[in-house]
Amino acid sequence: MSAPRSRTGSLVWASAAAAVAAAGLVLRARELTAHELWNDEAWVAIGTRVQGWEQFWLSAGPTPLGFHALLRGAAALGLAGAALRLVPFAFGAVTLVLAWLVGRRVAGHPLGGLLAVAALAFDPDAIAWTKQLKQYVAEACVALLAVHAAYRAADRRTPGALAWCVATVVVGVTLSNAQLVVGPVVLALLCADALVARDRRWIAATLAATAGTVVVVAVWAGLVIRPRRGAALEEYWRYAMVEGDVATATRATLSWVLEDLLPPVGGRGVRWAVLAMATLGPLALRRRAVHAAALAVTAVLVAAVVGHVLPAEARIALAFEVVLVVHAAAALGGALARIATWPAGRWLAPALAVGVLAVVVPPWRATPLGEIPFVEDTGRLVREMEAQRTDADGVLLHSGAAYVFAYYQRVTPAVIPVPGATTGFAPLFFPPVVVADTGGLATAVDGKLAGRRTVWFVGARHDEDNKREILDELRAIGRLDVREGTNGLVVRIER
């Protein structure tokens, strides 16, 4: 009877985790396609519409090339506009599955998997970036995939498991810049685990695999990633670089980890406890070198931020945040599962679980989970405008709306290299499209758009004062038909 009972118990745990994951997916699906792409998403999406390899390569900008290619493939399948967010949504869904697998393996009990899924399912940062057309959730997914593959390889010690671990790192680097850190770290821990076990065959295999992988990763970083990190992008991230000497910068970085990369629970003491649980808990439970993944990844992250290799920015560190959150929850699950075996554990473990939930859930409930953090309806307005605009009409484009217009315009977009732009490129526009900023709108219309009786103005992300200034300037040009959306403005001007 024990085998059927065991299978039934496993099914119950898996069903509970699936139910929690489904709740997390509902939050991630909320408003997923309700709003069109905003500026920072639009420049990512432009690569799905350009023509030719050179344009594809240039339009990737700082976006990982593999993720850029995936978006291109999604567009070939018919996804466009807000529907392209289904790509990061899919990565978010896979990450929840990986949380179950990693949590269960670290804890040595399904409770660890269930709590890991719960922690990630309601994590505000993971939810927010799952519904943005950016690579950050993909980075979290492949990081957790590499960690799981390393744990699996350490347990199985087979060529196939090792090859899969290497593949998750190599392929992951094409999808994720964070994998440059996570990948070599987990492989190094796999080597350390083999050395502790004193298995000569496995030591040789892991060392050879790690050395080969590091060479491949280094070549990719040098030939593909580094050239895309221009001076403008480095300058953009300067605001998030920690300042001070090593000791001051280390303290500032640890404070950032506590405040931004851990679940919004309790005070500083509670967060230190969560960090200790995430980094030291798996080692205490499993007592194997490979399970120092969260500890090692966090240590390397702190060193990279202190050394100004990485900025102290939550979205850049989402992969590290997910690794920490999953391991903290898994360690808690493992501890509770062991407490449950004590004489009084039958009552103590559930009481501790309820206590933890009482601390964790209220901050999550207070967070506007499921809401898109950046909403801009300029894309919808441009689509409506393009359906009405004739070839005789002119377009007066505010520079803040350039990327959105470039993506949603009727004609195939083109881009040119611009070293001074953080993206490394900018859209190229042809007549009758003219780019102008506040104060020069009338001059642009009287000059390059002279003779066109109908002119469409497209703007984005203006505050109320700037909007009034723009409309006053446009009224001097002709009769206005104003169409507004959230952070978007399209005006038809009849001269």
Residue pairs with C-beta under 8 A, 6 or more apart in sequence:
9 110
10 110
13 110
13 111
13 113
13 114
14 100
14 110
16 114
17 100
17 110
17 113
17 114
17 117
20 114
20 117
20 118
20 121
21 93
21 96
21 97
21 100
21 117
21 121
23 121
23 122
24 96
24 117
24 120
24 121
24 122
24 127
25 92
25 93
25 96
25 121
26 370
27 121
27 122
27 127
27 369
27 370
28 89
28 92
28 93
28 127
28 130
28 131
28 370
29 89
29 131
30 131
30 370
30 371
31 131
31 370
31 371
31 372
32 82
32 85
32 86
32 89
32 131
33 81
33 82
33 83
33 85
34 82
34 372
35 82
35 372
35 375
35 376
35 377
35 380
35 486
36 81
36 82
36 376
36 377
36 378
36 379
36 380
36 383
36 408
37 45
37 81
37 82
37 84
37 133
37 376
37 379
37 404
37 407
38 374
38 375
38 376
38 378
38 379
38 404
38 487
39 376
39 378
39 400
39 401
39 403
39 404
39 460
39 461
40 132
40 134
40 374
41 85
41 132
41 133
41 134
42 379
42 403
42 404
42 406
42 407
42 408
43 61
43 403
43 407
43 423
44 61
44 63
44 68
44 71
44 133
44 134
45 71
45 81
45 84
45 133
45 407
46 59
46 403
46 406
46 407
46 413
46 415
46 427
47 55
47 56
47 59
47 60
47 63
47 68
47 71
47 72
48 71
48 72
48 74
48 75
48 80
48 84
49 75
49 407
49 412
49 413
50 56
50 59
50 412
50 413
50 414
50 415
51 412
51 414
55 414
55 415
56 68
56 72
58 415
58 416
58 417
58 424
58 425
59 68
59 415
59 425
60 68
60 228
61 228
61 423
61 424
61 425
62 228
62 229
62 233
62 422
62 423
62 424
63 135
64 135
64 138
64 139
64 174
64 175
64 176
64 177
64 225
65 174
65 224
66 171
66 174
66 175
67 87
67 135
67 138
67 174
67 175
67 176
70 87
70 138
70 175
71 84
71 87
71 133
74 84
74 86
74 87
75 84
79 86
79 87
81 379
81 408
82 379
84 133
85 131
85 132
85 133
87 133
87 138
88 129
88 130
88 131
88 132
88 133
88 134
88 135
88 136
88 137
88 138
89 130
89 131
91 130
91 137
91 138
91 140
91 141
92 126
92 130
92 137
92 141
94 141
94 145
95 120
95 126
95 137
95 140
95 141
95 144
95 322
96 117
96 120
96 121
98 141
98 144
98 145
98 148
98 326
99 113
99 116
99 117
99 119
99 120
99 144
99 322
99 326
99 329
100 113
100 114
100 116
100 117
101 113
101 148
102 113
102 116
102 144
102 147
102 148
102 151
102 326
102 327
102 330
103 112
103 113
103 114
103 115
103 116
103 117
103 326
103 329
103 330
103 333
104 110
104 112
104 113
104 116
104 330
105 112
105 148
105 151
105 152
105 155
106 112
106 116
106 151
106 282
106 285
106 286
106 291
106 327
106 330
106 331
106 334
107 113
107 115
107 285
107 330
107 331
107 333
107 334
107 337
108 285
108 286
108 334
108 337
109 333
109 334
109 337
111 333
111 334
111 336
111 337
112 329
112 330
112 331
112 332
112 333
112 334
112 337
113 330
113 333
114 333
115 329
115 330
115 332
115 333
116 325
116 326
116 327
116 329
116 330
116 333
118 329
119 263
119 325
119 326
119 328
119 329
120 126
120 322
120 325
120 326
120 329
122 364
122 369
123 263
123 321
123 322
123 325
124 264
124 364
124 367
124 369
125 314
125 315
125 318
125 321
126 137
126 140
126 318
126 321
126 322
126 325
127 369
127 370
128 372
128 373
129 136
129 137
129 315
129 318
130 137
131 372
132 372
132 373
132 374
134 315
135 175
135 176
136 315
136 316
136 318
136 319
137 318
138 175
138 176
139 175
139 176
139 177
139 178
139 179
139 318
139 319
140 178
140 318
140 319
140 321
140 322
140 323
142 168
142 171
142 172
142 175
142 176
142 179
142 319
143 172
143 176
143 178
143 179
143 182
143 297
143 319
143 320
143 322
143 323
144 319
144 322
144 323
144 326
145 168
145 172
146 165
146 168
146 169
146 172
146 179
146 182
146 183
146 186
147 182
147 186
147 293
147 323
149 161
149 164
149 165
149 167
149 168
149 186
150 165
150 186
150 187
150 189
150 190
150 290
150 293
151 290
151 291
151 293
152 161
152 164
152 165
153 161
153 162
153 164
153 165
153 190
154 190
154 193
154 194
154 288
154 290
155 161
157 199
157 202
159 205
162 190
162 205
162 206
162 209
163 209
165 186
165 187
165 190
165 209
166 187
166 209
166 212
166 213
168 183
169 179
169 183
169 184
169 186
169 187
169 213
169 217
170 183
170 213
170 216
170 217
172 179
172 182
172 183
173 179
173 180
173 183
173 216
173 217
173 220
173 221
174 220
176 319
177 225
178 316
178 317
178 318
178 319
178 320
179 319
180 217
180 221
180 225
181 297
181 300
181 301
181 304
181 320
182 297
182 319
182 320
182 323
183 213
183 217
184 210
184 213
184 214
184 217
185 293
185 296
185 297
185 300
186 290
186 293
186 296
186 297
187 206
187 209
187 210
187 213
187 214
188 210
188 296
189 289
189 290
189 292
189 293
189 296
190 206
190 210
190 290
191 203
191 206
191 207
191 210
192 289
192 290
192 292
193 206
193 288
193 289
193 290
194 202
194 203
194 205
194 206
194 207
195 203
195 289
196 288
196 289
228 424
230 419
230 422
230 424
231 419
232 419
232 420
232 421
232 422
232 424
233 422
233 424
236 422
237 311
237 313
238 311
239 311
240 311
240 312
240 313
240 316
241 308
241 311
241 312
242 249
242 252
242 253
242 256
242 305
242 306
242 308
242 312
243 249
243 252
244 252
246 306
249 305
249 306
250 302
250 306
252 312
253 302
253 305
253 306
253 312
254 302
256 305
256 312
257 275
257 298
257 301
257 302
257 324
258 268
258 271
258 272
258 275
259 271
260 312
260 314
260 317
260 321
261 314
261 317
261 320
261 321
261 324
262 271
262 274
262 275
262 278
262 321
262 324
262 325
262 328
263 274
263 325
263 328
263 360
263 363
263 364
264 363
264 364
264 367
265 271
265 274
265 359
265 360
265 363
266 359
270 359
274 328
275 298
275 324
275 328
277 327
277 328
277 331
277 332
278 294
278 298
278 324
278 325
278 327
278 328
278 331
279 292
279 294
279 295
279 298
279 324
279 327
280 295
280 331
281 327
281 328
281 330
281 331
281 332
281 334
281 335
282 291
282 292
282 293
282 294
282 295
282 327
282 330
282 331
282 334
283 291
283 292
283 295
284 331
285 291
285 331
285 334
285 335
293 323
293 327
294 323
294 324
294 327
294 328
297 320
297 323
298 320
298 323
298 324
301 310
301 317
301 320
304 310
305 311
305 312
310 316
310 317
314 321
332 356
336 349
336 352
336 353
337 349
339 345
339 348
339 349
339 352
340 346
340 348
340 349
342 348
375 486
375 487
376 404
376 460
376 461
376 485
376 486
376 487
376 488
377 485
377 486
377 487
377 488
378 401
378 404
378 405
378 458
378 459
378 460
378 485
378 487
378 488
378 489
378 490
379 404
379 407
379 408
379 488
380 485
380 488
381 458
381 483
381 485
381 488
381 489
381 490
382 401
382 404
382 405
382 408
382 409
382 458
382 490
383 408
384 483
384 490
385 456
385 458
385 483
385 490
385 492
386 408
386 409
386 410
389 395
389 410
389 456
390 454
392 452
392 453
392 454
393 432
393 452
393 454
393 455
393 456
394 432
394 433
394 434
394 445
394 449
394 452
394 454
394 455
394 456
395 405
395 432
395 433
395 434
395 455
395 456
395 458
396 434
396 436
396 441
396 444
396 445
396 449
396 455
396 456
396 457
396 458
396 493
397 405
397 429
397 433
397 434
397 435
397 436
397 457
397 458
398 435
398 436
398 437
398 438
398 457
398 458
398 459
398 460
398 462
398 470
399 435
399 436
399 437
400 459
400 460
400 461
400 462
401 458
401 459
401 460
401 461
401 488
402 426
402 427
402 429
402 435
403 427
404 458
404 460
405 427
405 433
405 458
406 413
406 415
406 427
406 429
407 413
409 433
411 430
413 427
413 428
414 427
414 428
415 425
415 426
415 427
415 428
416 425
416 426
416 427
416 428
417 424
417 425
418 424
418 425
418 426
429 435
431 448
432 449
432 452
434 444
434 445
434 448
434 449
436 443
436 444
438 466
438 469
438 470
438 473
439 473
441 457
441 470
441 473
441 474
441 477
442 473
442 476
442 477
445 455
445 477
445 493
445 495
449 455
452 495
453 494
453 495
454 492
454 493
454 494
454 495
455 477
455 478
455 492
455 493
455 495
456 490
456 491
456 492
456 493
457 470
457 474
457 489
457 490
457 491
457 493
458 489
458 490
459 467
459 470
459 488
459 489
459 490
459 491
460 487
460 488
460 489
461 487
462 470
462 487
462 489
467 489
470 489
471 480
471 482
471 491
474 480
474 491
474 493
477 493
477 495
478 493
478 494
478 495
479 493
479 494
480 491
480 492
480 493
481 491
481 492
481 493
481 494
482 489
482 491
483 489
483 490
483 491
483 492
